[in-house]
Amino acid sequence: MFVRAVAGDAEDDEFVALVPSVVAEARWESGAEILVQEPLVVFDSAYQFARLKEDEFIRVDIPSGRYRVRAAEEEWGDAAVMILVQLVSVES
């Protein structure tokens, strides 16, 4: 699960504490199916991948296989607006 804070009044610890509740009530939209064969790289889309420095991305190791991408953008009162992205394993 990837969570991105978009807006809100919550402090970092409060934001992290809200995530399970927000995930439980998320209105998920199903997206593309992807094949993962190597580590994923997560970075700010404002950057060009070819020009990223080592400290500007996160490498995420997950098992190889097919995954369905699903996403949600959720508000939790004035405390937080977050974008959730989840990779759900797809059985072959």
mmCIF file as gemmi writes it, N, C-alpha and C atoms, coordinates in Angstrom:
data_model
loop_
_atom_site.group_PDB
_atom_site.id
_atom_site.type_symbol
_atom_site.label_atom_id
_atom_site.label_alt_id
_atom_site.label_comp_id
_atom_site.label_asym_id
_atom_site.label_entity_id
_atom_site.label_seq_id
_atom_site.pdbx_PDB_ins_code
_atom_site.Cartn_x
_atom_site.Cartn_y
_atom_site.Cartn_z
_atom_site.occupancy
_atom_site.B_iso_or_equiv
_atom_site.pdbx_formal_charge
_atom_site.auth_seq_id
_atom_site.auth_asym_id
_atom_site.pdbx_PDB_model_num
ATOM 1 N N . MET Axp A 1 ? 0.847 -1.167 0 1 0 ? 1 A 1
ATOM 2 C CA . MET Axp A 1 ? 0 0 0 1 0 ? 1 A 1
ATOM 3 C C . MET Axp A 1 ? 0.892 1.229 0 1 0 ? 1 A 1
ATOM 4 N N . PHE Axp A 2 ? 0.592 2.143 -0.886 1 0 ? 2 A 1
ATOM 5 C CA . PHE Axp A 2 ? 1.281 3.42 -0.944 1 0 ? 2 A 1
ATOM 6 C C . PHE Axp A 2 ? 0.274 4.498 -0.552 1 0 ? 2 A 1
ATOM 7 N N . VAL Axp A 3 ? 0.69 5.408 0.322 1 0 ? 3 A 1
ATOM 8 C CA . VAL Axp A 3 ? -0.194 6.466 0.792 1 0 ? 3 A 1
ATOM 9 C C . VAL Axp A 3 ? 0.513 7.794 0.598 1 0 ? 3 A 1
ATOM 10 N N . ARG Axp A 4 ? -0.215 8.725 -0.018 1 0 ? 4 A 1
ATOM 11 C CA . ARG Axp A 4 ? 0.355 10.057 -0.244 1 0 ? 4 A 1
ATOM 12 C C . ARG Axp A 4 ? -0.541 11.094 0.4 1 0 ? 4 A 1
ATOM 13 N N . ALA Axp A 5 ? 0.025 11.91 1.259 1 0 ? 5 A 1
ATOM 14 C CA . ALA Axp A 5 ? -0.722 13.011 1.862 1 0 ? 5 A 1
ATOM 15 C C . ALA Axp A 5 ? -0.874 14.106 0.821 1 0 ? 5 A 1
ATOM 16 N N . VAL Axp A 6 ? -2.095 14.571 0.62 1 0 ? 6 A 1
ATOM 17 C CA . VAL Axp A 6 ? -2.35 15.633 -0.347 1 0 ? 6 A 1
ATOM 18 C C . VAL Axp A 6 ? -2.628 16.94 0.379 1 0 ? 6 A 1
ATOM 19 N N . ALA Axp A 7 ? -3.393 16.87 1.459 1 0 ? 7 A 1
ATOM 20 C CA . ALA Axp A 7 ? -3.743 18.07 2.22 1 0 ? 7 A 1
ATOM 21 C C . ALA Axp A 7 ? -4.241 17.64 3.591 1 0 ? 7 A 1
ATOM 22 N N . GLY Axp A 8 ? -4.391 18.619 4.47 1 0 ? 8 A 1
ATOM 23 C CA . GLY Axp A 8 ? -4.989 18.341 5.771 1 0 ? 8 A 1
ATOM 24 C C . GLY Axp A 8 ? -4.258 19.013 6.905 1 0 ? 8 A 1
ATOM 25 N N . ASP Axp A 9 ? -4.92 18.987 8.055 1 0 ? 9 A 1
ATOM 26 C CA . ASP Axp A 9 ? -4.394 19.628 9.253 1 0 ? 9 A 1
ATOM 27 C C . ASP Axp A 9 ? -3.663 18.67 10.184 1 0 ? 9 A 1
ATOM 28 N N . ALA Axp A 10 ? -3.693 17.389 9.887 1 0 ? 10 A 1
ATOM 29 C CA . ALA Axp A 10 ? -3.098 16.393 10.785 1 0 ? 10 A 1
ATOM 30 C C . ALA Axp A 10 ? -1.575 16.494 10.789 1 0 ? 10 A 1
ATOM 31 N N . GLU Axp A 11 ? -1.009 16.318 11.97 1 0 ? 11 A 1
ATOM 32 C CA . GLU Axp A 11 ? 0.444 16.212 12.104 1 0 ? 11 A 1
ATOM 33 C C . GLU Axp A 11 ? 0.856 14.831 11.595 1 0 ? 11 A 1
ATOM 34 N N . ASP Axp A 12 ? 2.15 14.611 11.378 1 0 ? 12 A 1
ATOM 35 C CA . ASP Axp A 12 ? 2.626 13.347 10.816 1 0 ? 12 A 1
ATOM 36 C C . ASP Axp A 12 ? 2.111 12.126 11.57 1 0 ? 12 A 1
ATOM 37 N N . ASP Axp A 13 ? 2.247 12.104 12.896 1 0 ? 13 A 1
ATOM 38 C CA . ASP Axp A 13 ? 1.803 10.956 13.682 1 0 ? 13 A 1
ATOM 39 C C . ASP Axp A 13 ? 0.296 10.761 13.581 1 0 ? 13 A 1
ATOM 40 N N . GLU Axp A 14 ? -0.447 11.871 13.592 1 0 ? 14 A 1
ATOM 41 C CA . GLU Axp A 14 ? -1.907 11.788 13.469 1 0 ? 14 A 1
ATOM 42 C C . GLU Axp A 14 ? -2.299 11.251 12.096 1 0 ? 14 A 1
ATOM 43 N N . PHE Axp A 15 ? -1.602 11.711 11.078 1 0 ? 15 A 1
ATOM 44 C CA . PHE Axp A 15 ? -1.884 11.261 9.713 1 0 ? 15 A 1
ATOM 45 C C . PHE Axp A 15 ? -1.683 9.75 9.61 1 0 ? 15 A 1
ATOM 46 N N . VAL Axp A 16 ? -0.554 9.265 10.082 1 0 ? 16 A 1
ATOM 47 C CA . VAL Axp A 16 ? -0.264 7.827 10.035 1 0 ? 16 A 1
ATOM 48 C C . VAL Axp A 16 ? -1.332 7.052 10.801 1 0 ? 16 A 1
ATOM 49 N N . ALA Axp A 17 ? -1.781 7.574 11.93 1 0 ? 17 A 1
ATOM 50 C CA . ALA Axp A 17 ? -2.806 6.896 12.72 1 0 ? 17 A 1
ATOM 51 C C . ALA Axp A 17 ? -4.153 6.841 11.989 1 0 ? 17 A 1
ATOM 52 N N . LEU Axp A 18 ? -4.43 7.786 11.103 1 0 ? 18 A 1
ATOM 53 C CA . LEU Axp A 18 ? -5.685 7.809 10.35 1 0 ? 18 A 1
ATOM 54 C C . LEU Axp A 18 ? -5.728 6.787 9.216 1 0 ? 18 A 1
ATOM 55 N N . VAL Axp A 19 ? -4.572 6.392 8.715 1 0 ? 19 A 1
ATOM 56 C CA . VAL Axp A 19 ? -4.507 5.554 7.512 1 0 ? 19 A 1
ATOM 57 C C . VAL Axp A 19 ? -5.365 4.292 7.606 1 0 ? 19 A 1
ATOM 58 N N . PRO Axp A 20 ? -5.295 3.475 8.666 1 0 ? 20 A 1
ATOM 59 C CA . PRO Axp A 20 ? -6.123 2.258 8.686 1 0 ? 20 A 1
ATOM 60 C C . PRO Axp A 20 ? -7.621 2.538 8.553 1 0 ? 20 A 1
ATOM 61 N N . SER Axp A 21 ? -8.114 3.583 9.203 1 0 ? 21 A 1
ATOM 62 C CA . SER Axp A 21 ? -9.532 3.924 9.1 1 0 ? 21 A 1
ATOM 63 C C . SER Axp A 21 ? -9.896 4.362 7.688 1 0 ? 21 A 1
ATOM 64 N N . VAL Axp A 22 ? -9.039 5.158 7.087 1 0 ? 22 A 1
ATOM 65 C CA . VAL Axp A 22 ? -9.305 5.631 5.728 1 0 ? 22 A 1
ATOM 66 C C . VAL Axp A 22 ? -9.277 4.458 4.744 1 0 ? 22 A 1
ATOM 67 N N . VAL Axp A 23 ? -8.31 3.578 4.877 1 0 ? 23 A 1
ATOM 68 C CA . VAL Axp A 23 ? -8.211 2.403 3.995 1 0 ? 23 A 1
ATOM 69 C C . VAL Axp A 23 ? -9.46 1.531 4.14 1 0 ? 23 A 1
ATOM 70 N N . ALA Axp A 24 ? -9.933 1.333 5.353 1 0 ? 24 A 1
ATOM 71 C CA . ALA Axp A 24 ? -11.096 0.479 5.596 1 0 ? 24 A 1
ATOM 72 C C . ALA Axp A 24 ? -12.357 1.008 4.915 1 0 ? 24 A 1
ATOM 73 N N . GLU Axp A 25 ? -12.445 2.317 4.751 1 0 ? 25 A 1
ATOM 74 C CA . GLU Axp A 25 ? -13.646 2.914 4.156 1 0 ? 25 A 1
ATOM 75 C C . GLU Axp A 25 ? -13.419 3.446 2.743 1 0 ? 25 A 1
ATOM 76 N N . ALA Axp A 26 ? -12.282 3.162 2.166 1 0 ? 26 A 1
ATOM 77 C CA . ALA Axp A 26 ? -11.935 3.706 0.841 1 0 ? 26 A 1
ATOM 78 C C . ALA Axp A 26 ? -12.887 3.214 -0.243 1 0 ? 26 A 1
ATOM 79 N N . ARG Axp A 27 ? -13.133 4.082 -1.198 1 0 ? 27 A 1
ATOM 80 C CA . ARG Axp A 27 ? -13.92 3.749 -2.385 1 0 ? 27 A 1
ATOM 81 C C . ARG Axp A 27 ? -12.917 3.492 -3.508 1 0 ? 27 A 1
ATOM 82 N N . TRP Axp A 28 ? -12.531 2.24 -3.662 1 0 ? 28 A 1
ATOM 83 C CA . TRP Axp A 28 ? -11.461 1.855 -4.58 1 0 ? 28 A 1
ATOM 84 C C . TRP Axp A 28 ? -11.923 1.88 -6.026 1 0 ? 28 A 1
ATOM 85 N N . GLU Axp A 29 ? -11.036 2.33 -6.894 1 0 ? 29 A 1
ATOM 86 C CA . GLU Axp A 29 ? -11.232 2.241 -8.338 1 0 ? 29 A 1
ATOM 87 C C . GLU Axp A 29 ? -10.189 1.265 -8.869 1 0 ? 29 A 1
ATOM 88 N N . SER Axp A 30 ? -10.655 0.285 -9.634 1 0 ? 30 A 1
ATOM 89 C CA . SER Axp A 30 ? -9.749 -0.714 -10.183 1 0 ? 30 A 1
ATOM 90 C C . SER Axp A 30 ? -9.046 -0.143 -11.413 1 0 ? 30 A 1
ATOM 91 N N . GLY Axp A 31 ? -7.767 -0.452 -11.525 1 0 ? 31 A 1
ATOM 92 C CA . GLY Axp A 31 ? -6.982 0.046 -12.642 1 0 ? 31 A 1
ATOM 93 C C . GLY Axp A 31 ? -6.382 -1.084 -13.457 1 0 ? 31 A 1
ATOM 94 N N . ALA Axp A 32 ? -5.268 -0.796 -14.034 1 0 ? 32 A 1
ATOM 95 C CA . ALA Axp A 32 ? -4.593 -1.73 -14.931 1 0 ? 32 A 1
ATOM 96 C C . ALA Axp A 32 ? -4.027 -2.928 -14.173 1 0 ? 32 A 1
ATOM 97 N N . GLU Axp A 33 ? -3.775 -3.981 -14.926 1 0 ? 33 A 1
ATOM 98 C CA . GLU Axp A 33 ? -3.057 -5.137 -14.403 1 0 ? 33 A 1
ATOM 99 C C . GLU Axp A 33 ? -1.617 -5.005 -14.888 1 0 ? 33 A 1
ATOM 100 N N . ILE Axp A 34 ? -0.664 -5.217 -13.979 1 0 ? 34 A 1
ATOM 101 C CA . ILE Axp A 34 ? 0.738 -5.083 -14.352 1 0 ? 34 A 1
ATOM 102 C C . ILE Axp A 34 ? 1.491 -6.375 -14.027 1 0 ? 34 A 1
ATOM 103 N N . LEU Axp A 35 ? 2.562 -6.598 -14.743 1 0 ? 35 A 1
ATOM 104 C CA . LEU Axp A 35 ? 3.453 -7.72 -14.489 1 0 ? 35 A 1
ATOM 105 C C . LEU Axp A 35 ? 4.714 -7.166 -13.848 1 0 ? 35 A 1
ATOM 106 N N . VAL Axp A 36 ? 5.015 -7.626 -12.641 1 0 ? 36 A 1
ATOM 107 C CA . VAL Axp A 36 ? 6.197 -7.173 -11.911 1 0 ? 36 A 1
ATOM 108 C C . VAL Axp A 36 ? 7.262 -8.254 -12.019 1 0 ? 36 A 1
ATOM 109 N N . GLN Axp A 37 ? 8.432 -7.884 -12.536 1 0 ? 37 A 1
ATOM 110 C CA . GLN Axp A 37 ? 9.525 -8.837 -12.676 1 0 ? 37 A 1
ATOM 111 C C . GLN Axp A 37 ? 10.811 -8.349 -12.02 1 0 ? 37 A 1
ATOM 112 N N . GLU Axp A 38 ? 10.783 -7.129 -11.508 1 0 ? 38 A 1
ATOM 113 C CA . GLU Axp A 38 ? 11.942 -6.541 -10.848 1 0 ? 38 A 1
ATOM 114 C C . GLU Axp A 38 ? 11.433 -5.517 -9.839 1 0 ? 38 A 1
ATOM 115 N N . PRO Axp A 39 ? 12.313 -4.989 -8.992 1 0 ? 39 A 1
ATOM 116 C CA . PRO Axp A 39 ? 11.849 -4.016 -7.998 1 0 ? 39 A 1
ATOM 117 C C . PRO Axp A 39 ? 11.148 -2.828 -8.661 1 0 ? 39 A 1
ATOM 118 N N . LEU Axp A 40 ? 10.141 -2.298 -7.972 1 0 ? 40 A 1
ATOM 119 C CA . LEU Axp A 40 ? 9.453 -1.094 -8.435 1 0 ? 40 A 1
ATOM 120 C C . LEU Axp A 40 ? 10.212 0.123 -7.956 1 0 ? 40 A 1
ATOM 121 N N . VAL Axp A 41 ? 10.04 1.227 -8.652 1 0 ? 41 A 1
ATOM 122 C CA . VAL Axp A 41 ? 10.657 2.483 -8.247 1 0 ? 41 A 1
ATOM 123 C C . VAL Axp A 41 ? 9.54 3.503 -8.081 1 0 ? 41 A 1
ATOM 124 N N . VAL Axp A 42 ? 9.456 4.097 -6.895 1 0 ? 42 A 1
ATOM 125 C CA . VAL Axp A 42 ? 8.446 5.099 -6.59 1 0 ? 42 A 1
ATOM 126 C C . VAL Axp A 42 ? 9.146 6.448 -6.505 1 0 ? 42 A 1
ATOM 127 N N . PHE Axp A 43 ? 8.592 7.439 -7.236 1 0 ? 43 A 1
ATOM 128 C CA . PHE Axp A 43 ? 9.2 8.767 -7.228 1 0 ? 43 A 1
ATOM 129 C C . PHE Axp A 43 ? 8.143 9.808 -7.507 1 0 ? 43 A 1
ATOM 130 N N . ASP Axp A 44 ? 8.463 11.054 -7.228 1 0 ? 44 A 1
ATOM 131 C CA . ASP Axp A 44 ? 7.57 12.176 -7.495 1 0 ? 44 A 1
ATOM 132 C C . ASP Axp A 44 ? 7.458 12.35 -8.998 1 0 ? 44 A 1
ATOM 133 N N . SER Axp A 45 ? 6.237 12.361 -9.505 1 0 ? 45 A 1
ATOM 134 C CA . SER Axp A 45 ? 6.039 12.445 -10.956 1 0 ? 45 A 1
ATOM 135 C C . SER Axp A 45 ? 6.49 13.781 -11.546 1 0 ? 45 A 1
ATOM 136 N N . ALA Axp A 46 ? 6.85 14.741 -10.713 1 0 ? 46 A 1
ATOM 137 C CA . ALA Axp A 46 ? 7.378 16.001 -11.23 1 0 ? 46 A 1
ATOM 138 C C . ALA Axp A 46 ? 8.805 15.84 -11.758 1 0 ? 46 A 1
ATOM 139 N N . TYR Axp A 47 ? 9.456 14.753 -11.375 1 0 ? 47 A 1
ATOM 140 C CA . TYR Axp A 47 ? 10.818 14.482 -11.828 1 0 ? 47 A 1
ATOM 141 C C . TYR Axp A 47 ? 10.817 13.585 -13.06 1 0 ? 47 A 1
ATOM 142 N N . GLN Axp A 48 ? 11.87 13.674 -13.848 1 0 ? 48 A 1
ATOM 143 C CA . GLN Axp A 48 ? 12.062 12.755 -14.959 1 0 ? 48 A 1
ATOM 144 C C . GLN Axp A 48 ? 12.871 11.569 -14.435 1 0 ? 48 A 1
ATOM 145 N N . PHE Axp A 49 ? 12.375 10.356 -14.683 1 0 ? 49 A 1
ATOM 146 C CA . PHE Axp A 49 ? 13.018 9.168 -14.133 1 0 ? 49 A 1
ATOM 147 C C . PHE Axp A 49 ? 14.499 9.101 -14.5 1 0 ? 49 A 1
ATOM 148 N N . ALA Axp A 50 ? 14.829 9.398 -15.741 1 0 ? 50 A 1
ATOM 149 C CA . ALA Axp A 50 ? 16.217 9.276 -16.203 1 0 ? 50 A 1
ATOM 150 C C . ALA Axp A 50 ? 17.172 10.2 -15.447 1 0 ? 50 A 1
ATOM 151 N N . ARG Axp A 51 ? 16.637 11.237 -14.829 1 0 ? 51 A 1
ATOM 152 C CA . ARG Axp A 51 ? 17.498 12.216 -14.133 1 0 ? 51 A 1
ATOM 153 C C . ARG Axp A 51 ? 17.444 12.108 -12.615 1 0 ? 51 A 1
ATOM 154 N N . LEU Axp A 52 ? 16.784 11.083 -12.096 1 0 ? 52 A 1
ATOM 155 C CA . LEU Axp A 52 ? 16.662 10.942 -10.651 1 0 ? 52 A 1
ATOM 156 C C . LEU Axp A 52 ? 18.003 10.648 -9.995 1 0 ? 52 A 1
ATOM 157 N N . LYS Axp A 53 ? 18.204 11.265 -8.827 1 0 ? 53 A 1
ATOM 158 C CA . LYS Axp A 53 ? 19.367 10.953 -7.997 1 0 ? 53 A 1
ATOM 159 C C . LYS Axp A 53 ? 18.959 9.874 -7.008 1 0 ? 53 A 1
ATOM 160 N N . GLU Axp A 54 ? 19.912 9.204 -6.424 1 0 ? 54 A 1
ATOM 161 C CA . GLU Axp A 54 ? 19.665 8.068 -5.522 1 0 ? 54 A 1
ATOM 162 C C . GLU Axp A 54 ? 18.702 8.417 -4.387 1 0 ? 54 A 1
ATOM 163 N N . ASP Axp A 55 ? 18.737 9.637 -3.878 1 0 ? 55 A 1
ATOM 164 C CA . ASP Axp A 55 ? 17.87 9.997 -2.752 1 0 ? 55 A 1
ATOM 165 C C . ASP Axp A 55 ? 16.514 10.558 -3.19 1 0 ? 55 A 1
ATOM 166 N N . GLU Axp A 56 ? 16.191 10.482 -4.481 1 0 ? 56 A 1
ATOM 167 C CA . GLU Axp A 56 ? 14.927 11.019 -4.993 1 0 ? 56 A 1
ATOM 168 C C . GLU Axp A 56 ? 13.922 9.932 -5.369 1 0 ? 56 A 1
ATOM 169 N N . PHE Axp A 57 ? 14.205 8.696 -5.03 1 0 ? 57 A 1
ATOM 170 C CA . PHE Axp A 57 ? 13.258 7.62 -5.288 1 0 ? 57 A 1
ATOM 171 C C . PHE Axp A 57 ? 13.39 6.551 -4.218 1 0 ? 57 A 1
ATOM 172 N N . ILE Axp A 58 ? 12.374 5.699 -4.165 1 0 ? 58 A 1
ATOM 173 C CA . ILE Axp A 58 ? 12.369 4.567 -3.25 1 0 ? 58 A 1
ATOM 174 C C . ILE Axp A 58 ? 12.233 3.305 -4.085 1 0 ? 58 A 1
ATOM 175 N N . ARG Axp A 59 ? 13.105 2.355 -3.855 1 0 ? 59 A 1
ATOM 176 C CA . ARG Axp A 59 ? 13.033 1.064 -4.542 1 0 ? 59 A 1
ATOM 177 C C . ARG Axp A 59 ? 12.212 0.121 -3.649 1 0 ? 59 A 1
ATOM 178 N N . VAL Axp A 60 ? 11.187 -0.507 -4.248 1 0 ? 60 A 1
ATOM 179 C CA . VAL Axp A 60 ? 10.279 -1.371 -3.501 1 0 ? 60 A 1
ATOM 180 C C . VAL Axp A 60 ? 10.374 -2.788 -4.073 1 0 ? 60 A 1
ATOM 181 N N . ASP Axp A 61 ? 10.834 -3.713 -3.248 1 0 ? 61 A 1
ATOM 182 C CA . ASP Axp A 61 ? 10.941 -5.11 -3.66 1 0 ? 61 A 1
ATOM 183 C C . ASP Axp A 61 ? 9.653 -5.835 -3.299 1 0 ? 61 A 1
ATOM 184 N N . ILE Axp A 62 ? 8.955 -6.355 -4.301 1 0 ? 62 A 1
ATOM 185 C CA . ILE Axp A 62 ? 7.783 -7.193 -4.067 1 0 ? 62 A 1
ATOM 186 C C . ILE Axp A 62 ? 7.961 -8.457 -4.901 1 0 ? 62 A 1
ATOM 187 N N . PRO Axp A 63 ? 7.29 -9.535 -4.528 1 0 ? 63 A 1
ATOM 188 C CA . PRO Axp A 63 ? 7.434 -10.775 -5.303 1 0 ? 63 A 1
ATOM 189 C C . PRO Axp A 63 ? 7.013 -10.583 -6.761 1 0 ? 63 A 1
ATOM 190 N N . SER Axp A 64 ? 7.721 -11.237 -7.661 1 0 ? 64 A 1
ATOM 191 C CA . SER Axp A 64 ? 7.36 -11.191 -9.079 1 0 ? 64 A 1
ATOM 192 C C . SER Axp A 64 ? 5.965 -11.772 -9.256 1 0 ? 64 A 1
ATOM 193 N N . GLY Axp A 65 ? 5.256 -11.243 -10.242 1 0 ? 65 A 1
ATOM 194 C CA . GLY Axp A 65 ? 3.918 -11.758 -10.524 1 0 ? 65 A 1
ATOM 195 C C . GLY Axp A 65 ? 3.027 -10.691 -11.117 1 0 ? 65 A 1
ATOM 196 N N . ARG Axp A 66 ? 1.756 -11.054 -11.307 1 0 ? 66 A 1
ATOM 197 C CA . ARG Axp A 66 ? 0.759 -10.135 -11.852 1 0 ? 66 A 1
ATOM 198 C C . ARG Axp A 66 ? 0.02 -9.459 -10.699 1 0 ? 66 A 1
ATOM 199 N N . TYR Axp A 67 ? -0.199 -8.15 -10.857 1 0 ? 67 A 1
ATOM 200 C CA . TYR Axp A 67 ? -0.898 -7.363 -9.842 1 0 ? 67 A 1
ATOM 201 C C . TYR Axp A 67 ? -1.933 -6.468 -10.505 1 0 ? 67 A 1
ATOM 202 N N . ARG Axp A 68 ? -3.072 -6.321 -9.843 1 0 ? 68 A 1
ATOM 203 C CA . ARG Axp A 68 ? -4.081 -5.349 -10.24 1 0 ? 68 A 1
ATOM 204 C C . ARG Axp A 68 ? -3.817 -4.099 -9.414 1 0 ? 68 A 1
ATOM 205 N N . VAL Axp A 69 ? -3.752 -2.959 -10.082 1 0 ? 69 A 1
ATOM 206 C CA . VAL Axp A 69 ? -3.551 -1.683 -9.396 1 0 ? 69 A 1
ATOM 207 C C . VAL Axp A 69 ? -4.931 -1.125 -9.06 1 0 ? 69 A 1
ATOM 208 N N . ARG Axp A 70 ? -5.107 -0.708 -7.816 1 0 ? 70 A 1
ATOM 209 C CA . ARG Axp A 70 ? -6.335 -0.022 -7.462 1 0 ? 70 A 1
ATOM 210 C C . ARG Axp A 70 ? -5.98 1.219 -6.669 1 0 ? 70 A 1
ATOM 211 N N . ALA Axp A 71 ? -6.824 2.236 -6.787 1 0 ? 71 A 1
ATOM 212 C CA . ALA Axp A 71 ? -6.511 3.522 -6.174 1 0 ? 71 A 1
ATOM 213 C C . ALA Axp A 71 ? -7.757 4.181 -5.616 1 0 ? 71 A 1
ATOM 214 N N . ALA Axp A 72 ? -7.538 5.082 -4.673 1 0 ? 72 A 1
ATOM 215 C CA . ALA Axp A 72 ? -8.63 5.858 -4.087 1 0 ? 72 A 1
ATOM 216 C C . ALA Axp A 72 ? -8.068 7.192 -3.627 1 0 ? 72 A 1
ATOM 217 N N . GLU Axp A 73 ? -8.887 8.22 -3.727 1 0 ? 73 A 1
ATOM 218 C CA . GLU Axp A 73 ? -8.557 9.513 -3.132 1 0 ? 73 A 1
ATOM 219 C C . GLU Axp A 73 ? -9.605 9.761 -2.062 1 0 ? 73 A 1
ATOM 220 N N . GLU Axp A 74 ? -9.154 9.897 -0.829 1 0 ? 74 A 1
ATOM 221 C CA . GLU Axp A 74 ? -10.074 9.956 0.3 1 0 ? 74 A 1
ATOM 222 C C . GLU Axp A 74 ? -9.828 11.176 1.179 1 0 ? 74 A 1
ATOM 223 N N . GLU Axp A 75 ? -10.925 11.729 1.714 1 0 ? 75 A 1
ATOM 224 C CA . GLU Axp A 75 ? -10.867 12.817 2.688 1 0 ? 75 A 1
ATOM 225 C C . GLU Axp A 75 ? -11.293 12.286 4.043 1 0 ? 75 A 1
ATOM 226 N N . TRP Axp A 76 ? -10.65 12.735 5.082 1 0 ? 76 A 1
ATOM 227 C CA . TRP Axp A 76 ? -11.029 12.377 6.437 1 0 ? 76 A 1
ATOM 228 C C . TRP Axp A 76 ? -11.258 13.678 7.191 1 0 ? 76 A 1
ATOM 229 N N . GLY Axp A 77 ? -12.443 14.243 7.011 1 0 ? 77 A 1
ATOM 230 C CA . GLY Axp A 77 ? -12.764 15.542 7.613 1 0 ? 77 A 1
ATOM 231 C C . GLY Axp A 77 ? -11.756 16.592 7.166 1 0 ? 77 A 1
ATOM 232 N N . ASP Axp A 78 ? -11.389 17.462 8.093 1 0 ? 78 A 1
ATOM 233 C CA . ASP Axp A 78 ? -10.359 18.467 7.812 1 0 ? 78 A 1
ATOM 234 C C . ASP Axp A 78 ? -8.965 17.932 8.092 1 0 ? 78 A 1
ATOM 235 N N . ALA Axp A 79 ? -8.898 16.716 8.656 1 0 ? 79 A 1
ATOM 236 C CA . ALA Axp A 79 ? -7.616 16.176 9.111 1 0 ? 79 A 1
ATOM 237 C C . ALA Axp A 79 ? -6.712 15.753 7.971 1 0 ? 79 A 1
ATOM 238 N N . ALA Axp A 80 ? -7.284 15.161 6.905 1 0 ? 80 A 1
ATOM 239 C CA . ALA Axp A 80 ? -6.405 14.621 5.87 1 0 ? 80 A 1
ATOM 240 C C . ALA Axp A 80 ? -7.137 14.365 4.561 1 0 ? 80 A 1
ATOM 241 N N . VAL Axp A 81 ? -6.42 14.598 3.505 1 0 ? 81 A 1
ATOM 242 C CA . VAL Axp A 81 ? -6.8 14.134 2.172 1 0 ? 81 A 1
ATOM 243 C C . VAL Axp A 81 ? -5.617 13.299 1.716 1 0 ? 81 A 1
ATOM 244 N N . MET Axp A 82 ? -5.903 12.07 1.282 1 0 ? 82 A 1
ATOM 245 C CA . MET Axp A 82 ? -4.807 11.197 0.892 1 0 ? 82 A 1
ATOM 246 C C . MET Axp A 82 ? -5.153 10.408 -0.358 1 0 ? 82 A 1
ATOM 247 N N . ILE Axp A 83 ? -4.12 10.072 -1.089 1 0 ? 83 A 1
ATOM 248 C CA . ILE Axp A 83 ? -4.242 9.195 -2.24 1 0 ? 83 A 1
ATOM 249 C C . ILE Axp A 83 ? -3.67 7.844 -1.828 1 0 ? 83 A 1
ATOM 250 N N . LEU Axp A 84 ? -4.465 6.791 -2.05 1 0 ? 84 A 1
ATOM 251 C CA . LEU Axp A 84 ? -4.066 5.429 -1.71 1 0 ? 84 A 1
ATOM 252 C C . LEU Axp A 84 ? -3.863 4.656 -3.004 1 0 ? 84 A 1
ATOM 253 N N . VAL Axp A 85 ? -2.799 3.893 -3.08 1 0 ? 85 A 1
ATOM 254 C CA . VAL Axp A 85 ? -2.558 3.014 -4.22 1 0 ? 85 A 1
ATOM 255 C C . VAL Axp A 85 ? -2.176 1.657 -3.654 1 0 ? 85 A 1
ATOM 256 N N . GLN Axp A 86 ? -2.842 0.62 -4.157 1 0 ? 86 A 1
ATOM 257 C CA . GLN Axp A 86 ? -2.59 -0.729 -3.667 1 0 ? 86 A 1
ATOM 258 C C . GLN Axp A 86 ? -2.381 -1.665 -4.845 1 0 ? 86 A 1
ATOM 259 N N . LEU Axp A 87 ? -1.438 -2.568 -4.697 1 0 ? 87 A 1
ATOM 260 C CA . LEU Axp A 87 ? -1.215 -3.621 -5.687 1 0 ? 87 A 1
ATOM 261 C C . LEU Axp A 87 ? -1.783 -4.912 -5.116 1 0 ? 87 A 1
ATOM 262 N N . VAL Axp A 88 ? -2.747 -5.496 -5.815 1 0 ? 88 A 1
ATOM 263 C CA . VAL Axp A 88 ? -3.407 -6.719 -5.362 1 0 ? 88 A 1
ATOM 264 C C . VAL Axp A 88 ? -2.936 -7.859 -6.248 1 0 ? 88 A 1
ATOM 265 N N . SER Axp A 89 ? -2.373 -8.89 -5.645 1 0 ? 89 A 1
ATOM 266 C CA . SER Axp A 89 ? -1.873 -10.033 -6.396 1 0 ? 89 A 1
ATOM 267 C C . SER Axp A 89 ? -3.007 -10.696 -7.181 1 0 ? 89 A 1
ATOM 268 N N . VAL Axp A 90 ? -2.713 -11.022 -8.441 1 0 ? 90 A 1
ATOM 269 C CA . VAL Axp A 90 ? -3.675 -11.694 -9.307 1 0 ? 90 A 1
ATOM 270 C C . VAL Axp A 90 ? -3.174 -13.11 -9.523 1 0 ? 90 A 1
ATOM 271 N N . GLU Axp A 91 ? -3.974 -14.086 -9.153 1 0 ? 91 A 1
ATOM 272 C CA . GLU Axp A 91 ? -3.594 -15.478 -9.338 1 0 ? 91 A 1
ATOM 273 C C . GLU Axp A 91 ? -3.627 -15.832 -10.81 1 0 ? 91 A 1
ATOM 274 N N . SER Axp A 92 ? -2.654 -16.576 -11.286 1 0 ? 92 A 1
ATOM 275 C CA . SER Axp A 92 ? -2.6 -16.97 -12.697 1 0 ? 92 A 1
ATOM 276 C C . SER Axp A 92 ? -3.597 -18.056 -12.993 1 0 ? 92 A 1
